[in-house]
């Protein structure tokens, strides 16, 4: 009887906790989460399960906030425990994710196997695996996946993954580092290899260990639309999307490359590097041919720092957003000119983690981890929406997401133009119980939180809510705009206008909405003159009664 009462109390606590904190628990006990969004708007999460060994786990969250791969709150396990010998995954290195076309996903992770314990010191061998999960959440490549290296013919003691991307032929490229023994007791050289994995079978396509890449120690790997860059010491290696060398240049001579600088690229393959020197934030930028467009330019004065755990974000190829220690957000354009977006009035923090998501040419979301705060010393996660003039668009200015969060999190922008925070949170008992794990929270463009809110776009037409999205997105030849929520009793016309990233009109449709509640409009990727438009990012607006009823963005591929 006492056990039944206890279970009922716990159930009520969870119920009221979810009512007060409508975030979705994606992976209970999941640490160090990673997340991506697939083309259907579903969120695919990976994490490291709080267990010994630390096992890789994953889950898919639907557009309605429900778990899709399993009802088990721990998610699906991508690899099993093999008794007492394996150690599992390293902290801070969750499985990397590539969403698959069919709604499933590929996961790449590094699994540690205990070799020996000598003098109280544990020695491990680290192996890299790739696992494929079906759209329904089933493991397709065995209970641990396929190993990307044939360890029987190598001299190494282990490998770990740097970067994963799709090759130009649709197969998978895994960039990994392989360690070699220099003698029996010391760790020797490490080398960078690229292995191509067959997307259908998981088989190695480039031999036992892949293709050797020039740099022996790579600090940074950046992927743009057409190129992948490997930065190390004084050199930059540029590869195409089949792992083939395009150029290899010594262009960073005298520059102290390290992980505390900020790096980013855009769709054109331009690379920007921001760093601190002489109490200033400086920068350099080179193009996809390895030619400097500007170098050692002062971006921000006054001794501010760049937070080492905050990202730099490409803003529709016109420049980059980045955060500084003055609790401000800065914008630097492609010419190296700085515009301070906003001195956001955020609480001071010793270790602030900030990420941005671009909404359109004029606005963006920013997600900030603040704290720690007294009396319990926990962090808080908040989201803001800011326009190009630095004005905060919500009242109150921020949306509280959670307390007791870790700094490793993901910030996604949905095709519905809503923002999605994927974060690790510790267990809390105040005001009610919340388990430790990986959570997902949605914030719509009006600042409403939770999956129970509408998924509407930015609506300005009085007394009417318009729901709009396009599929597929991204697309190559045709995409269909779905416009829902029309009032069939009120006949009128609407216009669908499509613009390029420069704000130039590309296509203009006039649609009769009489007697229709839901409308579909197909765009074949041509402009008003019937010419095919170039691949890239496009923006659209739904115009009704002379006002913007909804807007969004889409991506045209090759």
MOFEN-V308174 format. One record per residue. OMEGA is omega in whole degrees, 0 to 359 (NA if undefined). Layout:
BEGIN
omega
OMEGA
OMEGA
END
This chain:
BEGIN
omega
179
180
179
179
180
179
179
179
179
179
178
178
179
182
182
177
179
178
181
181
189
174
181
174
183
184
178
185
177
181
173
189
172
183
173
175
178
187
177
181
177
182
177
184
168
180
176
183
182
185
175
1
179
187
178
180
182
178
173
181
181
181
178
178
182
175
186
186
178
175
178
183
178
182
176
179
182
178
182
170
180
176
188
186
184
178
181
184
173
173
177
180
179
178
173
190
166
177
180
182
186
182
173
182
171
180
178
183
181
185
181
176
181
179
186
173
184
180
180
180
180
178
186
167
184
181
181
181
170
181
176
178
182
177
180
178
179
175
186
184
178
185
177
180
181
180
185
179
173
187
184
184
181
178
190
173
177
180
169
192
174
193
179
178
175
173
182
179
178
174
192
175
178
176
183
179
181
180
178
172
168
169
188
187
186
176
182
184
171
184
179
177
171
176
175
183
176
186
182
186
185
182
175
182
182
174
187
182
177
182
177
178
187
187
177
177
181
180
189
171
181
178
173
184
186
186
170
184
172
182
178
180
183
194
170
175
180
181
170
185
168
178
181
184
173
173
184
190
175
185
181
183
180
180
183
183
177
186
180
172
181
184
176
175
178
184
180
181
173
180
176
176
176
183
181
180
179
178
178
170
181
181
174
181
174
184
185
172
180
180
181
173
169
189
176
182
178
181
181
177
166
170
178
180
170
179
185
181
174
185
169
192
174
179
175
175
177
179
185
172
174
183
178
187
175
186
177
173
183
176
174
182
186
175
180
179
184
171
178
184
185
167
183
183
181
177
178
181
177
186
185
181
187
176
181
171
183
177
177
181
189
185
176
172
169
179
188
170
185
176
3
183
175
7
187
174
181
178
173
179
180
177
177
171
190
175
186
178
179
181
178
193
180
175
357
195
184
173
179
181
184
171
176
184
175
182
179
182
178
180
188
173
182
175
174
179
173
179
182
177
175
192
173
179
177
176
180
177
183
6
178
187
171
182
172
177
179
184
176
176
179
172
181
189
176
178
176
183
175
180
178
178
178
178
186
173
183
190
180
180
187
173
177
177
181
177
184
174
177
178
350
176
11
178
179
183
183
172
183
175
178
182
186
176
178
177
184
180
182
184
172
178
168
175
172
180
180
183
170
186
176
181
180
180
180
184
182
179
170
188
175
184
184
175
180
176
180
185
175
178
180
174
182
176
177
178
182
178
180
180
178
179
182
173
178
182
177
180
177
176
170
183
176
178
178
182
177
179
180
177
180
179
181
184
175
177
181
NA
END
